[in-house]
Amino acid sequence: MNQQQVLALFDRQLRREAPPGGPSSRVDRDDTIVRQVGAEHDWNAVLWSDLDESTADRVIAEQVRYFRSLGVEFEWKLYSHDRPADLGERLRAAGLVPDDPETLMVARISDLDLDAEPPAGVDLVRVTDAAGVDLMIRAGEEAFGQPSGSLRHQLVALLRDSPQSVRLFVAMAGDQPVCAARMELNEGTAFAGLWGGGTVRAWRGRGIYRALVALRGRVAADLGYEYLQVDASDQSRPILRRLGFAALGTTTPYRLPV
């Protein structure tokens, strides 16, 4: 896999030409910025920018004013190859607060071993309704140790209004949800995005995360996607590297609270 070519393809398809991320969202774009705009419970974000030292502060201020006028929180999704080099510092100066950085990891699906299965006593279940989303949220909140915010609202809306754009899964140990994962299907692109995958502490180290990656990879391959993309935490990055994913850079969400 030519990493620079894949990174350029990722930037073009999932950032510059990004489709709306949900049924109530839209994408605004011009020569300097691409942003996703939705309602209060949607993901509002700056997805891509083409800035330099002379334009960055002005454009950042414009986005802050715009999203504040809507009364919604927004995220500026900064990648390590974005310019200018001090864009993160400029975002901080404008009042945006960074979360922990994650590693942008990509793999060509045909290069992966997708035969991994969950451990005995665990079933991987496709989620198709609000009750299943509730199980996912339970697993995710226990695994990550923090509230899921508006995620439940977003997932239920996707299942209702745009089910072809997402695949949701929960790992069940009996009647207990122990891991949850989703896959965003970016129609017309080469990339399927893997999200979630947090496993509750008592079930870690048994291969559940790996089995969910393999399952989503098989589904993505059947649907004709070429690559899997993950924003990987420190915990999942070593697993993904062993599976054959390559690190293409880092990404840090900068958030402006309401």
Protein Blocks (a to p, Z undefined) as FASTA:
>chain_A
ZZklmmmmmmmmmmmmoccfbfkbccdddfkbccddddfklccddfbdcddfklmmmmmm
mmmmmmmmnopacdddddfkbccfklmmmmmmnopacddddddddddfklpcckbccdeh
iacdddfbfklmmmmmmmmmmmnopaekjmmmmmmmmmmmmmmlpccddddehjacfbdc
dddddehiabdcdeejiacfklgonommmmmmmmmmmmmmmnopabdcddddfklmmmmm
mnopacfbdcddddddZZ
